[in-house]
Amino acid sequence: MADGTAGPAVTFVDVQDTNQAASAAFIQHIRQTLQRAQEITQMVSEAENIADEATKFCEAIKTQHNIQPKKLALTGAKPATPVPPLAASLTREIQTSVVWTQTMLQMCTVADGSAPVEPGSQLSFVKPSASTQ
């Protein structure tokens, strides 16, 4: 935090009567968070598109009027490389979070299940993709 104190250690609490209800509440919280992240990503993408359009208009004006930035004209330096789009990175993070959420849901199902899990057994929650089958 800005004042130097540590933030809260707990980010989600929802006391329920059963593990299944608690798991469902947790997953619902995650889904809502991911939905909000998708909305933010959409806004970032729109802002990046607007910035790209503005840059194109500026470049067209510079070209039309043969304008060069003074620093670049004097030093002959090339302009800085463009920053990669943030929206694409956010989309990848959301996709990773969706897979994590699905894995958590499967783990909760195993934990709530009546079937015994042998000590030392290897559990696999990742489903092979269609391209690897």
SELO-883473 format. One record per residue: residue in three letters; residue number from 1; x, y, z of N, C-alpha, C in turn. Coordinates in nm, 3 decimals. Example, Ala and Ser with C-alpha at 12.3 -4.5 7.8 and 13.67 -1.06 7.14 Angstrom:
2
<node type="ALA" seq="1" n_X="1.319" n_Y="-0.569" n_Z="0.780" ca_X="1.230" ca_Y="-0.450" ca_Z="0.780" c_X="1.320" c_Y="-0.330" c_Z="0.780"/>
<node type="SER" seq="2" n_X="1.285" n_Y="-0.225" n_Z="0.708" ca_X="1.367" ca_Y="-0.106" ca_Z="0.714" c_X="1.290" c_Y="0.003" c_Z="0.787"/>
***
This chain:
133
<node type="MET" seq="1" n_X="0.083" n_Y="-0.118" n_Z="0.000" ca_X="0.000" ca_Y="0.000" ca_Z="0.000" c_X="0.088" c_Y="0.125" c_Z="0.000"/>
<node type="ALA" seq="2" n_X="0.027" n_Y="0.236" n_Z="-0.029" ca_X="0.101" ca_Y="0.360" ca_Z="-0.043" c_X="0.167" c_Y="0.406" c_Z="0.087"/>
<node type="ASP" seq="3" n_X="0.104" n_Y="0.376" n_Z="0.200" ca_X="0.159" ca_Y="0.420" ca_Z="0.328" c_X="0.263" c_Y="0.324" c_Z="0.384"/>
<node type="GLY" seq="4" n_X="0.298" n_Y="0.220" n_Z="0.311" ca_X="0.401" ca_Y="0.127" ca_Z="0.354" c_X="0.351" c_Y="0.010" c_Z="0.436"/>
<node type="THR" seq="5" n_X="0.223" n_Y="0.007" n_Z="0.471" ca_X="0.171" ca_Y="-0.106" ca_Z="0.547" c_X="0.130" c_Y="-0.218" c_Z="0.453"/>
<node type="ALA" seq="6" n_X="0.136" n_Y="-0.337" n_Z="0.504" ca_X="0.098" ca_Y="-0.453" ca_Z="0.424" c_X="-0.053" c_Y="-0.459" c_Z="0.410"/>
<node type="GLY" seq="7" n_X="-0.097" n_Y="-0.508" n_Z="0.294" ca_X="-0.241" ca_Y="-0.523" ca_Z="0.269" c_X="-0.294" c_Y="-0.645" c_Z="0.342"/>
<node type="PRO" seq="8" n_X="-0.422" n_Y="-0.669" n_Z="0.329" ca_X="-0.482" ca_Y="-0.784" ca_Z="0.396" c_X="-0.428" c_Y="-0.915" c_Z="0.340"/>
<node type="ALA" seq="9" n_X="-0.409" n_Y="-1.013" n_Z="0.426" ca_X="-0.356" ca_Y="-1.142" ca_Z="0.385" c_X="-0.465" c_Y="-1.229" c_Z="0.322"/>
<node type="VAL" seq="10" n_X="-0.591" n_Y="-1.204" n_Z="0.357" ca_X="-0.702" ca_Y="-1.284" ca_Z="0.306" c_X="-0.768" c_Y="-1.205" c_Z="0.193"/>
<node type="THR" seq="11" n_X="-0.782" n_Y="-1.270" n_Z="0.076" ca_X="-0.844" ca_Y="-1.201" ca_Z="-0.036" c_X="-0.983" c_Y="-1.254" c_Z="-0.066"/>
<node type="PHE" seq="12" n_X="-1.019" n_Y="-1.371" n_Z="-0.009" ca_X="-1.151" ca_Y="-1.427" ca_Z="-0.032" c_X="-1.192" c_Y="-1.510" c_Z="0.088"/>
<node type="VAL" seq="13" n_X="-1.309" n_Y="-1.481" n_Z="0.141" ca_X="-1.365" ca_Y="-1.560" ca_Z="0.251" c_X="-1.515" c_Y="-1.574" c_Z="0.225"/>
<node type="ASP" seq="14" n_X="-1.563" n_Y="-1.697" n_Z="0.233" ca_X="-1.707" ca_Y="-1.722" ca_Z="0.218" c_X="-1.738" c_Y="-1.850" c_Z="0.295"/>
<node type="VAL" seq="15" n_X="-1.786" n_Y="-1.833" n_Z="0.417" ca_X="-1.815" ca_Y="-1.948" ca_Z="0.503" c_X="-1.946" c_Y="-2.012" c_Z="0.457"/>
<node type="GLN" seq="16" n_X="-1.940" n_Y="-2.143" n_Z="0.433" ca_X="-2.056" ca_Y="-2.218" ca_Z="0.385" c_X="-2.075" c_Y="-2.341" c_Z="0.473"/>
<node type="ASP" seq="17" n_X="-2.192" n_Y="-2.402" n_Z="0.464" ca_X="-2.223" ca_Y="-2.520" ca_Z="0.545" c_X="-2.149" c_Y="-2.645" c_Z="0.499"/>
<node type="THR" seq="18" n_X="-2.121" n_Y="-2.653" n_Z="0.368" ca_X="-2.054" ca_Y="-2.772" ca_Z="0.315" c_X="-1.935" c_Y="-2.733" c_Z="0.230"/>
<node type="ASN" seq="19" n_X="-1.846" n_Y="-2.830" n_Z="0.210" ca_X="-1.731" ca_Y="-2.806" ca_Z="0.122" c_X="-1.778" c_Y="-2.776" c_Z="-0.020"/>
<node type="GLN" seq="20" n_X="-1.882" n_Y="-2.847" n_Z="-0.064" ca_X="-1.933" ca_Y="-2.827" ca_Z="-0.199" c_X="-1.984" c_Y="-2.683" c_Z="-0.216"/>
<node type="ALA" seq="21" n_X="-2.057" n_Y="-2.634" n_Z="-0.118" ca_X="-2.108" ca_Y="-2.496" ca_Z="-0.126" c_X="-1.993" c_Y="-2.395" c_Z="-0.122"/>
<node type="ALA" seq="22" n_X="-1.893" n_Y="-2.421" n_Z="-0.040" ca_X="-1.777" ca_Y="-2.332" ca_Z="-0.033" c_X="-1.700" c_Y="-2.334" c_Z="-0.164"/>
<node type="SER" seq="23" n_X="-1.685" n_Y="-2.452" n_Z="-0.223" ca_X="-1.617" ca_Y="-2.464" ca_Z="-0.352" c_X="-1.693" c_Y="-2.388" c_Z="-0.459"/>
<node type="ALA" seq="24" n_X="-1.825" n_Y="-2.403" n_Z="-0.459" ca_X="-1.907" ca_Y="-2.333" ca_Z="-0.558" c_X="-1.896" c_Y="-2.182" c_Z="-0.542"/>
<node type="ALA" seq="25" n_X="-1.894" n_Y="-2.134" n_Z="-0.419" ca_X="-1.881" ca_Y="-1.990" ca_Z="-0.394" c_X="-1.744" c_Y="-1.940" c_Z="-0.440"/>
<node type="PHE" seq="26" n_X="-1.641" n_Y="-2.018" n_Z="-0.415" ca_X="-1.505" ca_Y="-1.982" ca_Z="-0.457" c_X="-1.496" c_Y="-1.974" c_Z="-0.609"/>
<node type="ILE" seq="27" n_X="-1.549" n_Y="-2.075" n_Z="-0.677" ca_X="-1.545" ca_Y="-2.077" ca_Z="-0.822" c_X="-1.627" c_Y="-1.962" c_Z="-0.879"/>
<node type="GLN" seq="28" n_X="-1.741" n_Y="-1.931" n_Z="-0.819" ca_X="-1.823" ca_Y="-1.819" ca_Z="-0.865" c_X="-1.745" c_Y="-1.688" c_Z="-0.851"/>
<node type="HIS" seq="29" n_X="-1.673" n_Y="-1.673" n_Z="-0.741" ca_X="-1.591" ca_Y="-1.554" ca_Z="-0.721" c_X="-1.485" c_Y="-1.544" c_Z="-0.830"/>
<node type="ILE" seq="30" n_X="-1.421" n_Y="-1.654" n_Z="-0.862" ca_X="-1.319" ca_Y="-1.657" ca_Z="-0.966" c_X="-1.381" c_Y="-1.620" c_Z="-1.101"/>
<node type="ARG" seq="31" n_X="-1.496" n_Y="-1.678" n_Z="-1.131" ca_X="-1.563" ca_Y="-1.648" ca_Z="-1.259" c_X="-1.597" c_Y="-1.499" c_Z="-1.270"/>
<node type="GLN" seq="32" n_X="-1.646" n_Y="-1.441" n_Z="-1.162" ca_X="-1.677" ca_Y="-1.298" ca_Z="-1.163" c_X="-1.551" c_Y="-1.215" c_Z="-1.185"/>
<node type="THR" seq="33" n_X="-1.443" n_Y="-1.255" n_Z="-1.120" ca_X="-1.316" ca_Y="-1.185" ca_Z="-1.136" c_X="-1.268" c_Y="-1.194" c_Z="-1.280"/>
<node type="LEU" seq="34" n_X="-1.278" n_Y="-1.314" n_Z="-1.339" ca_X="-1.235" ca_Y="-1.331" ca_Z="-1.479" c_X="-1.325" c_Y="-1.251" c_Z="-1.574"/>
<node type="GLN" seq="35" n_X="-1.453" n_Y="-1.245" n_Z="-1.545" ca_X="-1.544" ca_Y="-1.165" ca_Z="-1.628" c_X="-1.503" c_Y="-1.018" c_Z="-1.624"/>
<node type="ARG" seq="36" n_X="-1.471" n_Y="-0.970" n_Z="-1.505" ca_X="-1.427" ca_Y="-0.830" ca_Z="-1.492" c_X="-1.295" c_Y="-0.810" c_Z="-1.566"/>
<node type="ALA" seq="37" n_X="-1.206" n_Y="-0.908" n_Z="-1.558" ca_X="-1.078" ca_Y="-0.899" ca_Z="-1.630" c_X="-1.102" c_Y="-0.893" c_Z="-1.781"/>
<node type="GLN" seq="38" n_X="-1.198" n_Y="-0.969" n_Z="-1.831" ca_X="-1.230" ca_Y="-0.964" ca_Z="-1.973" c_X="-1.285" c_Y="-0.827" c_Z="-2.013"/>
<node type="GLU" seq="39" n_X="-1.368" n_Y="-0.768" n_Z="-1.928" ca_X="-1.420" ca_Y="-0.635" ca_Z="-1.956" c_X="-1.307" c_Y="-0.531" c_Z="-1.960"/>
<node type="ILE" seq="40" n_X="-1.215" n_Y="-0.542" n_Z="-1.866" ca_X="-1.101" ca_Y="-0.450" ca_Z="-1.863" c_X="-1.015" c_Y="-0.471" c_Z="-1.987"/>
<node type="THR" seq="41" n_X="-0.993" n_Y="-0.596" n_Z="-2.026" ca_X="-0.913" ca_Y="-0.626" ca_Z="-2.144" c_X="-0.977" c_Y="-0.566" c_Z="-2.269"/>
<node type="GLN" seq="42" n_X="-1.109" n_Y="-0.573" n_Z="-2.278" ca_X="-1.179" ca_Y="-0.514" ca_Z="-2.392" c_X="-1.157" c_Y="-0.363" c_Z="-2.397"/>
<node type="MET" seq="43" n_X="-1.164" n_Y="-0.297" n_Z="-2.280" ca_X="-1.141" ca_Y="-0.153" ca_Z="-2.274" c_X="-0.997" c_Y="-0.119" c_Z="-2.313"/>
<node type="VAL" seq="44" n_X="-0.902" n_Y="-0.198" n_Z="-2.266" ca_X="-0.761" ca_Y="-0.176" ca_Z="-2.300" c_X="-0.740" c_Y="-0.194" c_Z="-2.450"/>
<node type="SER" seq="45" n_X="-0.802" n_Y="-0.296" n_Z="-2.506" ca_X="-0.791" ca_Y="-0.320" ca_Z="-2.650" c_X="-0.846" c_Y="-0.203" c_Z="-2.730"/>
<node type="GLU" seq="46" n_X="-0.961" n_Y="-0.151" n_Z="-2.690" ca_X="-1.019" ca_Y="-0.036" ca_Z="-2.758" c_X="-0.927" c_Y="0.086" c_Z="-2.747"/>
<node type="ALA" seq="47" n_X="-0.870" n_Y="0.107" n_Z="-2.629" ca_X="-0.778" ca_Y="0.219" ca_Z="-2.610" c_X="-0.653" c_Y="0.203" c_Z="-2.697"/>
<node type="GLU" seq="48" n_X="-0.602" n_Y="0.080" n_Z="-2.706" ca_X="-0.485" ca_Y="0.056" ca_Z="-2.791" c_X="-0.518" c_Y="0.081" c_Z="-2.938"/>
<node type="ASN" seq="49" n_X="-0.637" n_Y="0.041" n_Z="-2.981" ca_X="-0.678" ca_Y="0.065" ca_Z="-3.120" c_X="-0.689" c_Y="0.214" c_Z="-3.149"/>
<node type="ILE" seq="50" n_X="-0.745" n_Y="0.289" n_Z="-3.054" ca_X="-0.756" ca_Y="0.434" ca_Z="-3.071" c_X="-0.618" c_Y="0.498" c_Z="-3.077"/>
<node type="ALA" seq="51" n_X="-0.527" n_Y="0.453" n_Z="-2.990" ca_X="-0.390" ca_Y="0.506" ca_Z="-2.989" c_X="-0.319" c_Y="0.473" c_Z="-3.121"/>
<node type="ASP" seq="52" n_X="-0.341" n_Y="0.353" n_Z="-3.174" ca_X="-0.281" ca_Y="0.316" ca_Z="-3.303" c_X="-0.332" c_Y="0.406" c_Z="-3.415"/>
<node type="GLU" seq="53" n_X="-0.463" n_Y="0.431" n_Z="-3.415" ca_X="-0.522" ca_Y="0.519" ca_Z="-3.516" c_X="-0.464" c_Y="0.660" c_Z="-3.504"/>
<node type="ALA" seq="54" n_X="-0.452" n_Y="0.710" n_Z="-3.382" ca_X="-0.396" ca_Y="0.844" ca_Z="-3.361" c_X="-0.252" c_Y="0.851" c_Z="-3.410"/>
<node type="THR" seq="55" n_X="-0.176" n_Y="0.746" n_Z="-3.383" ca_X="-0.037" ca_Y="0.741" ca_Z="-3.428" c_X="-0.030" c_Y="0.743" c_Z="-3.580"/>
<node type="LYS" seq="56" n_X="-0.119" n_Y="0.668" n_Z="-3.645" ca_X="-0.121" ca_Y="0.667" ca_Z="-3.792" c_X="-0.153" c_Y="0.806" c_Z="-3.847"/>
<node type="PHE" seq="57" n_X="-0.250" n_Y="0.875" n_Z="-3.785" ca_X="-0.284" ca_Y="1.010" ca_Z="-3.829" c_X="-0.166" c_Y="1.104" c_Z="-3.810"/>
<node type="CYS" seq="58" n_X="-0.097" n_Y="1.092" n_Z="-3.698" ca_X="0.020" ca_Y="1.177" ca_Z="-3.672" c_X="0.129" c_Y="1.152" c_Z="-3.775"/>
<node type="GLU" seq="59" n_X="0.155" n_Y="1.024" n_Z="-3.803" ca_X="0.256" ca_Y="0.990" ca_Z="-3.903" c_X="0.218" c_Y="1.043" c_Z="-4.041"/>
<node type="ALA" seq="60" n_X="0.090" n_Y="1.034" n_Z="-4.074" ca_X="0.044" ca_Y="1.085" ca_Z="-4.204" c_X="0.064" c_Y="1.237" c_Z="-4.213"/>
<node type="ILE" seq="61" n_X="0.034" n_Y="1.307" n_Z="-4.104" ca_X="0.053" ca_Y="1.452" ca_Z="-4.102" c_X="0.201" c_Y="1.487" c_Z="-4.113"/>
<node type="LYS" seq="62" n_X="0.286" n_Y="1.414" n_Z="-4.039" ca_X="0.430" ca_Y="1.438" ca_Z="-4.046" c_X="0.482" c_Y="1.417" c_Z="-4.187"/>
<node type="THR" seq="63" n_X="0.435" n_Y="1.310" n_Z="-4.251" ca_X="0.479" ca_Y="1.279" ca_Z="-4.387" c_X="0.429" c_Y="1.385" c_Z="-4.484"/>
<node type="GLN" seq="64" n_X="0.304" n_Y="1.422" n_Z="-4.471" ca_X="0.244" ca_Y="1.520" ca_Z="-4.561" c_X="0.315" c_Y="1.655" c_Z="-4.553"/>
<node type="HIS" seq="65" n_X="0.358" n_Y="1.693" n_Z="-4.436" ca_X="0.422" ca_Y="1.823" ca_Z="-4.417" c_X="0.574" c_Y="1.812" c_Z="-4.404"/>
<node type="ASN" seq="66" n_X="0.627" n_Y="1.692" n_Z="-4.425" ca_X="0.771" ca_Y="1.666" ca_Z="-4.416" c_X="0.829" c_Y="1.714" c_Z="-4.284"/>
<node type="ILE" seq="67" n_X="0.762" n_Y="1.675" n_Z="-4.175" ca_X="0.803" ca_Y="1.715" ca_Z="-4.041" c_X="0.884" c_Y="1.601" c_Z="-3.979"/>
<node type="GLN" seq="68" n_X="1.000" n_Y="1.635" n_Z="-3.923" ca_X="1.080" ca_Y="1.538" ca_Z="-3.849" c_X="1.097" c_Y="1.591" c_Z="-3.707"/>
<node type="PRO" seq="69" n_X="1.087" n_Y="1.503" n_Z="-3.608" ca_X="1.114" ca_Y="1.548" ca_Z="-3.471" c_X="1.257" c_Y="1.602" c_Z="-3.464"/>
<node type="LYS" seq="70" n_X="1.277" n_Y="1.711" n_Z="-3.394" ca_X="1.408" ca_Y="1.776" ca_Z="-3.389" c_X="1.518" c_Y="1.682" c_Z="-3.341"/>
<node type="LYS" seq="71" n_X="1.492" n_Y="1.608" n_Z="-3.235" ca_X="1.596" ca_Y="1.522" ca_Z="-3.181" c_X="1.636" c_Y="1.416" c_Z="-3.283"/>
<node type="LEU" seq="72" n_X="1.538" n_Y="1.356" n_Z="-3.350" ca_X="1.569" ca_Y="1.253" ca_Z="-3.449" c_X="1.636" c_Y="1.314" c_Z="-3.572"/>
<node type="ALA" seq="73" n_X="1.595" n_Y="1.433" n_Z="-3.608" ca_X="1.654" ca_Y="1.499" ca_Z="-3.725" c_X="1.800" c_Y="1.533" c_Z="-3.699"/>
<node type="LEU" seq="74" n_X="1.833" n_Y="1.574" n_Z="-3.577" ca_X="1.969" ca_Y="1.613" ca_Z="-3.545" c_X="2.061" c_Y="1.493" c_Z="-3.524"/>
<node type="THR" seq="75" n_X="2.013" n_Y="1.390" n_Z="-3.460" ca_X="2.099" ca_Y="1.277" ca_Z="-3.426" c_X="2.091" c_Y="1.165" c_Z="-3.528"/>
<node type="GLY" seq="76" n_X="1.985" n_Y="1.161" n_Z="-3.605" ca_X="1.966" ca_Y="1.053" ca_Z="-3.700" c_X="1.922" c_Y="0.924" c_Z="-3.632"/>
<node type="ALA" seq="77" n_X="1.888" n_Y="0.934" n_Z="-3.506" ca_X="1.845" ca_Y="0.815" ca_Z="-3.432" c_X="1.709" c_Y="0.767" c_Z="-3.480"/>
<node type="LYS" seq="78" n_X="1.686" n_Y="0.640" n_Z="-3.461" ca_X="1.556" ca_Y="0.583" ca_Z="-3.499" c_X="1.461" c_Y="0.594" c_Z="-3.380"/>
<node type="PRO" seq="79" n_X="1.330" n_Y="0.607" n_Z="-3.408" ca_X="1.235" ca_Y="0.613" ca_Z="-3.297" c_X="1.233" c_Y="0.483" c_Z="-3.217"/>
<node type="ALA" seq="80" n_X="1.188" n_Y="0.493" n_Z="-3.095" ca_X="1.183" ca_Y="0.375" ca_Z="-3.007" c_X="1.090" c_Y="0.270" c_Z="-3.067"/>
<node type="THR" seq="81" n_X="1.121" n_Y="0.144" n_Z="-3.038" ca_X="1.036" ca_Y="0.036" ca_Z="-3.088" c_X="0.902" c_Y="0.039" c_Z="-3.016"/>
<node type="PRO" seq="82" n_X="0.796" n_Y="0.005" n_Z="-3.087" ca_X="0.664" ca_Y="0.009" ca_Z="-3.023" c_X="0.649" c_Y="-0.095" c_Z="-2.913"/>
<node type="VAL" seq="83" n_X="0.568" n_Y="-0.061" n_Z="-2.816" ca_X="0.540" ca_Y="-0.151" ca_Z="-2.705" c_X="0.440" c_Y="-0.257" c_Z="-2.752"/>
<node type="PRO" seq="84" n_X="0.462" n_Y="-0.384" n_Z="-2.718" ca_X="0.364" ca_Y="-0.486" ca_Z="-2.759" c_X="0.227" c_Y="-0.460" c_Z="-2.696"/>
<node type="PRO" seq="85" n_X="0.122" n_Y="-0.496" n_Z="-2.767" ca_X="-0.013" ca_Y="-0.470" ca_Z="-2.714" c_X="-0.036" c_Y="-0.537" c_Z="-2.579"/>
<node type="LEU" seq="86" n_X="-0.090" n_Y="-0.461" n_Z="-2.488" ca_X="-0.118" ca_Y="-0.512" ca_Z="-2.354" c_X="-0.239" c_Y="-0.604" c_Z="-2.355"/>
<node type="ALA" seq="87" n_X="-0.338" n_Y="-0.574" n_Z="-2.438" ca_X="-0.461" ca_Y="-0.653" ca_Z="-2.441" c_X="-0.432" c_Y="-0.800" c_Z="-2.474"/>
<node type="ALA" seq="88" n_X="-0.341" n_Y="-0.825" n_Z="-2.567" ca_X="-0.308" ca_Y="-0.963" ca_Z="-2.603" c_X="-0.246" c_Y="-1.037" c_Z="-2.485"/>
<node type="SER" seq="89" n_X="-0.162" n_Y="-0.968" n_Z="-2.410" ca_X="-0.101" ca_Y="-1.028" ca_Z="-2.291" c_X="-0.206" c_Y="-1.056" c_Z="-2.185"/>
<node type="LEU" seq="90" n_X="-0.300" n_Y="-0.963" n_Z="-2.167" ca_X="-0.407" ca_Y="-0.985" ca_Z="-2.070" c_X="-0.495" c_Y="-1.103" c_Z="-2.110"/>
<node type="THR" seq="91" n_X="-0.521" n_Y="-1.116" n_Z="-2.238" ca_X="-0.602" ca_Y="-1.228" ca_Z="-2.287" c_X="-0.534" c_Y="-1.361" c_Z="-2.255"/>
<node type="ARG" seq="92" n_X="-0.403" n_Y="-1.369" n_Z="-2.276" ca_X="-0.330" ca_Y="-1.493" ca_Z="-2.243" c_X="-0.338" c_Y="-1.523" c_Z="-2.094"/>
<node type="GLU" seq="93" n_X="-0.325" n_Y="-1.420" n_Z="-2.011" ca_X="-0.334" ca_Y="-1.439" ca_Z="-1.866" c_X="-0.473" c_Y="-1.489" c_Z="-1.826"/>
<node type="ILE" seq="94" n_X="-0.576" n_Y="-1.434" n_Z="-1.890" ca_X="-0.713" ca_Y="-1.478" ca_Z="-1.860" c_X="-0.731" c_Y="-1.624" c_Z="-1.901"/>
<node type="GLN" seq="95" n_X="-0.678" n_Y="-1.662" n_Z="-2.017" ca_X="-0.690" ca_Y="-1.800" ca_Z="-2.062" c_X="-0.620" c_Y="-1.894" c_Z="-1.964"/>
<node type="THR" seq="96" n_X="-0.504" n_Y="-1.854" n_Z="-1.916" ca_X="-0.433" ca_Y="-1.934" ca_Z="-1.816" c_X="-0.516" c_Y="-1.946" c_Z="-1.688"/>
<node type="SER" seq="97" n_X="-0.579" n_Y="-1.837" n_Z="-1.649" ca_X="-0.662" ca_Y="-1.837" ca_Z="-1.528" c_X="-0.784" c_Y="-1.926" c_Z="-1.544"/>
<node type="VAL" seq="98" n_X="-0.839" n_Y="-1.932" n_Z="-1.664" ca_X="-0.954" ca_Y="-2.019" ca_Z="-1.688" c_X="-0.914" c_Y="-2.165" c_Z="-1.670"/>
<node type="VAL" seq="99" n_X="-0.798" n_Y="-2.202" n_Z="-1.723" ca_X="-0.749" ca_Y="-2.339" ca_Z="-1.706" c_X="-0.726" c_Y="-2.368" c_Z="-1.559"/>
<node type="TRP" seq="100" n_X="-0.668" n_Y="-2.273" n_Z="-1.488" ca_X="-0.643" ca_Y="-2.289" ca_Z="-1.344" c_X="-0.776" c_Y="-2.308" c_Z="-1.270"/>
<node type="THR" seq="101" n_X="-0.876" n_Y="-2.230" n_Z="-1.307" ca_X="-1.008" ca_Y="-2.240" ca_Z="-1.243" c_X="-1.069" c_Y="-2.378" c_Z="-1.266"/>
<node type="GLN" seq="102" n_X="-1.059" n_Y="-2.428" n_Z="-1.389" ca_X="-1.112" ca_Y="-2.561" ca_Z="-1.419" c_X="-1.039" c_Y="-2.668" c_Z="-1.338"/>
<node type="THR" seq="103" n_X="-0.908" n_Y="-2.652" n_Z="-1.324" ca_X="-0.830" ca_Y="-2.747" ca_Z="-1.245" c_X="-0.871" c_Y="-2.740" c_Z="-1.098"/>
<node type="MET" seq="104" n_X="-0.891" n_Y="-2.620" n_Z="-1.046" ca_X="-0.935" ca_Y="-2.605" ca_Z="-0.907" c_X="-1.070" c_Y="-2.672" c_Z="-0.886"/>
<node type="LEU" seq="105" n_X="-1.160" n_Y="-2.656" n_Z="-0.981" ca_X="-1.292" ca_Y="-2.717" ca_Z="-0.970" c_X="-1.280" c_Y="-2.870" c_Z="-0.969"/>
<node type="GLN" seq="106" n_X="-1.194" n_Y="-2.923" n_Z="-1.053" ca_X="-1.172" ca_Y="-3.069" ca_Z="-1.054" c_X="-1.111" c_Y="-3.116" c_Z="-0.923"/>
<node type="MET" seq="107" n_X="-1.018" n_Y="-3.037" n_Z="-0.868" ca_X="-0.957" ca_Y="-3.074" ca_Z="-0.739" c_X="-1.061" c_Y="-3.071" c_Z="-0.628"/>
<node type="CYS" seq="108" n_X="-1.150" n_Y="-2.973" n_Z="-0.631" ca_X="-1.256" ca_Y="-2.966" ca_Z="-0.530" c_X="-1.349" c_Y="-3.086" c_Z="-0.543"/>
<node type="THR" seq="109" n_X="-1.377" n_Y="-3.128" n_Z="-0.664" ca_X="-1.462" ca_Y="-3.244" ca_Z="-0.688" c_X="-1.398" c_Y="-3.370" c_Z="-0.630"/>
<node type="VAL" seq="110" n_X="-1.268" n_Y="-3.386" n_Z="-0.650" ca_X="-1.197" ca_Y="-3.501" ca_Z="-0.595" c_X="-1.198" c_Y="-3.495" c_Z="-0.442"/>
<node type="ALA" seq="111" n_X="-1.175" n_Y="-3.376" n_Z="-0.389" ca_X="-1.172" ca_Y="-3.361" ca_Z="-0.243" c_X="-1.308" c_Y="-3.391" c_Z="-0.180"/>
<node type="ASP" seq="112" n_X="-1.415" n_Y="-3.354" n_Z="-0.249" ca_X="-1.550" ca_Y="-3.378" ca_Z="-0.198" c_X="-1.601" c_Y="-3.517" c_Z="-0.229"/>
<node type="GLY" seq="113" n_X="-1.533" n_Y="-3.588" n_Z="-0.318" ca_X="-1.579" ca_Y="-3.720" ca_Z="-0.359" c_X="-1.566" c_Y="-3.824" c_Z="-0.249"/>
<node type="SER" seq="114" n_X="-1.640" n_Y="-3.931" n_Z="-0.267" ca_X="-1.635" ca_Y="-4.038" ca_Z="-0.167" c_X="-1.529" c_Y="-4.143" c_Z="-0.200"/>
<node type="ALA" seq="115" n_X="-1.475" n_Y="-4.139" n_Z="-0.322" ca_X="-1.374" ca_Y="-4.237" ca_Z="-0.361" c_X="-1.243" c_Y="-4.205" c_Z="-0.288"/>
<node type="PRO" seq="116" n_X="-1.178" n_Y="-4.307" n_Z="-0.235" ca_X="-1.052" ca_Y="-4.283" ca_Z="-0.165" c_X="-0.940" c_Y="-4.249" c_Z="-0.264"/>
<node type="VAL" seq="117" n_X="-0.850" n_Y="-4.166" n_Z="-0.220" ca_X="-0.731" ca_Y="-4.133" ca_Z="-0.298" c_X="-0.613" c_Y="-4.195" c_Z="-0.225"/>
<node type="GLU" seq="118" n_X="-0.549" n_Y="-4.288" n_Z="-0.291" ca_X="-0.437" ca_Y="-4.360" ca_Z="-0.229" c_X="-0.319" c_Y="-4.266" c_Z="-0.205"/>
<node type="PRO" seq="119" n_X="-0.255" n_Y="-4.276" n_Z="-0.091" ca_X="-0.137" ca_Y="-4.195" ca_Z="-0.065" c_X="-0.030" c_Y="-4.221" c_Z="-0.172"/>
<node type="GLY" seq="120" n_X="0.028" n_Y="-4.116" n_Z="-0.222" ca_X="0.133" ca_Y="-4.127" ca_Z="-0.322" c_X="0.081" c_Y="-4.142" c_Z="-0.464"/>
<node type="SER" seq="121" n_X="-0.052" n_Y="-4.150" n_Z="-0.481" ca_X="-0.105" ca_Y="-4.165" ca_Z="-0.617" c_X="-0.088" c_Y="-4.033" c_Z="-0.692"/>
<node type="GLN" seq="122" n_X="-0.072" n_Y="-4.046" n_Z="-0.823" ca_X="-0.053" ca_Y="-3.929" ca_Z="-0.907" c_X="-0.188" c_Y="-3.887" c_Z="-0.966"/>
<node type="LEU" seq="123" n_X="-0.226" n_Y="-3.765" n_Z="-0.940" ca_X="-0.353" ca_Y="-3.713" ca_Z="-0.992" c_X="-0.323" c_Y="-3.625" c_Z="-1.113"/>
<node type="SER" seq="124" n_X="-0.406" n_Y="-3.634" n_Z="-1.213" ca_X="-0.389" ca_Y="-3.550" ca_Z="-1.332" c_X="-0.520" c_Y="-3.478" c_Z="-1.358"/>
<node type="PHE" seq="125" n_X="-0.512" n_Y="-3.345" n_Z="-1.361" ca_X="-0.632" ca_Y="-3.265" ca_Z="-1.382" c_X="-0.631" c_Y="-3.196" c_Z="-1.517"/>
<node type="VAL" seq="126" n_X="-0.523" n_Y="-3.209" n_Z="-1.592" ca_X="-0.512" ca_Y="-3.143" ca_Z="-1.721" c_X="-0.560" c_Y="-3.238" c_Z="-1.828"/>
<node type="LYS" seq="127" n_X="-0.659" n_Y="-3.194" n_Z="-1.904" ca_X="-0.711" ca_Y="-3.275" ca_Z="-2.013" c_X="-0.627" c_Y="-3.248" c_Z="-2.136"/>
<node type="PRO" seq="128" n_X="-0.589" n_Y="-3.354" n_Z="-2.212" ca_X="-0.512" ca_Y="-3.331" ca_Z="-2.332" c_X="-0.596" c_Y="-3.254" c_Z="-2.433"/>
<node type="SER" seq="129" n_X="-0.530" n_Y="-3.163" n_Z="-2.504" ca_X="-0.602" ca_Y="-3.084" ca_Z="-2.604" c_X="-0.632" c_Y="-3.170" c_Z="-2.725"/>
<node type="ALA" seq="130" n_X="-0.726" n_Y="-3.124" n_Z="-2.807" ca_X="-0.767" ca_Y="-3.200" ca_Z="-2.925" c_X="-0.651" c_Y="-3.221" c_Z="-3.022"/>
<node type="SER" seq="131" n_X="-0.557" n_Y="-3.125" n_Z="-3.025" ca_X="-0.446" ca_Y="-3.136" ca_Z="-3.119" c_X="-0.344" c_Y="-3.243" c_Z="-3.078"/>
<node type="THR" seq="132" n_X="-0.342" n_Y="-3.281" n_Z="-2.948" ca_X="-0.245" ca_Y="-3.379" ca_Z="-2.901" c_X="-0.303" c_Y="-3.520" c_Z="-2.899"/>
<node type="GLN" seq="133" n_X="-0.431" n_Y="-3.535" n_Z="-2.926" ca_X="-0.492" ca_Y="-3.666" ca_Z="-2.920" c_X="-0.475" c_Y="-3.739" c_Z="-3.051"/>
***
